[in-house]
Amino acid sequence: MESSPSVAAAIGDKNGEEENGSNSMRTAESMLRLLPMSLCIVSLVLVLTNSQSSDDFGLLSYSDLGAFRYLVQASGVCAGYSLLSALVSALPRPSTMPRAWTFFLLDQVFVYVLLVAGAVSTEFVYLAYKGDAAITWSGACGSLGKFCHKATASLAITFAVVICYAVLSLVSSYRLFSRYDAPIGYTNKGIDMSAVFRT
């Protein structure tokens, strides 16, 4: 039995709409993955160029502080992964289960890596501004205001990247778990519960 031209046209329109929808989703995801890359590069530039000298503390650079060295490493790896994942997600080929699992796991990992880098650096900046002068260098931001302002801006950008990756992890979670069928509902029809609990 041959299908009518109107049915064939309707099927073709539906397939075209699905393809356009998947293309637009792919483009949107690629753009969303490129956003953290640009933010990580800005954060890297801020931290790498962050150095200042003062009479009280001498020359201070990001490389003198372990928290900011870790932030630089995390931002560099994040920028590389963002570019690579944007290129892979832009490829017009069907998503496979290994690819979906890889995106899901790596997006989750980068949320936590960047969150830890931001938290450690935030603790340092907080102590630099409001720490106890007897046991920390809390007066440093008075003498090294430019250094502290750049560090604070870099932290704000890092937390913006964390938010981007949190959104990306939700997208990759949806892409992964929407492939699985819903669990079959369990019903206890036909079982007399009063007979089970009868003594």
N, C-alpha and C positions, 0 to 999 in steps of 0.2 A: 504494500500500500504506500503510495507516494504522498509526501506531505505537500500541502498547498504552498504556493509562493508566499502567501501572507505569513504562514507559520515559519517558513524558512527565513523570511525577512525579520520576523520578530526574534528568532533565535540569534540571527546575526547581529541585530541591534543590542541584544542582551550581552552577547559576548564582547561586543565593542565597548559597551558601558563598563563591563567588568575590567577589561584591559585598560581603559582610560583611568578607572578608579585605582587600579593597582599601580599604574604609572605615576599618578599624582601622589599616592601614598609613598611610593619609592622616592620620589623627588622631595617630598616633605621630610621624610626620615633622613635623607642625605643632607639636607640643609640643617636639620636639627643636630646632626652629628658633626657638621662643620663649625657650628657655633662654639662648642667647647674648645675646638682647636684654636680658633682666633683668640678666645679669652685666655687660654693657657699660654699662648705666645705673648700676649700683653703682660700677663703676670710674670712670665720669665724675664721679659725685658726690664720690668720694674725692679725685680729682685737682683738681676745680674748687674744692673747699673747702680745699685743702691750701696753707696759708700760715702762716708763723711768723716771728717777729722775734727777734733775739738781739743782744747787745752787740757781738759779734765780726763778724757778717755783715749786720746790719741786717735789713730785712724781705725775706723770700724767698717768692716765690709760684711756682706752676707756670708762669705766663706769662713768668717770667724765664728759663726753660730751654726751649730748642728741642725737646729730646727729649720733654718732657711736653706741649708744644703739639701735637706730631705725634701723641702717644698720645691726646690729647683728640679730635683730628679723626678718627683711625682708629676710636675707640670710638663717636663720634657717628654716623659713616657706617655702622658695623657694626650699631648698634641700629636704624637706619632700614631697612637691608637685611633684617635678621632679621625685623622686623615685616612688611615687604612680602612677603618670601618665604614666611612662615608663612601669610599671608592667601591668597596665590596657591596654595600647596600644599593648603590646606584646601578650595578650590573643588571641588565634585563634577563634574568634567568630565575627559574622557580626556586623558592627557598626550600632547603632540605632540613631534615631533623638535626643532623650534626651542626649545620650552620645556625639554626635557631638556638640550639643549646649553647653554642660557642658565644653568640651575641649575648644571650641571657647571663651566662656566667661571667663574662668579661665586663659587662656593664655593671653587674653587682660588685665585682672586685674593685672597679674604678671608683664607685661611689665611696667605698670604705677607705681606699688608699688616699683619696683626696680629702676625705673627711678627717682622717688621722693627721695628715699633713697640715690641714688648716687648724685643727684643734691644738696641736703642739705649738705651732707658730703663734696662735692667738694667746696661749698661755704666756709665751715669752713677751709678746707685745704688752699684754695686760700688766705683767710684772714690771716692765720697763716704764710704764706710765704710773702705776699705782702700787708698786711693791713697797715693802718695808725698807726704808733707806739703810737701816742697820745691817741687813743681811742680803740685800740685792742692790743692783745698780739702778734703782728706781729714778734717780735724778738724771739719768742719761737722756731722756727725751727733752729735758730742758736745754741740754747742750747740743743734742743731736736731733733736733726737731725734723729736719728734712729726711733723715734716715727713718724715723718713726712714722712719718706721714706716708712715705713710699711703702713701708712694710704694711701699714694699715690698708692702703689701697690694694696692694697685692693680695691681702687676706680677703678683702671684700670680693675681689674677682674670683678667688679660689672657691669661695662659698657659692658664688653664682654658677660656677662650673659644677659644683656638687648638685645644685638644683637641676641643672641641665641633665646630668647623668641619672638623677633620680627619675626624671621624666622618661629618659631613654630606657631605663631599666623596666619601667612600667610598659613601655611599647614593646620591648623584647619579650617581657613576660606574657603579654597578650598574644604576640605572634607565636610563641612556643606553646602555651597551654590551650590556645584555641584549636590546636591540631588534635587534641585528645577529646574523646567522646565524654559526655557527661556520665557520671556514675549511675548505674542502674538502681532505681529506688527499691528499697527492701520493704516488703509488706508482710505482715504476719497473718494474712487472711487464711482461714482454715485451721488455725491453731486455737484451741480452747485454753486460754491462759488461766481460767479458774481451775481447770483440771491439773494444770502444772503446779499451781501453788496450793492445791488442796492437801490437807494433812490427814 
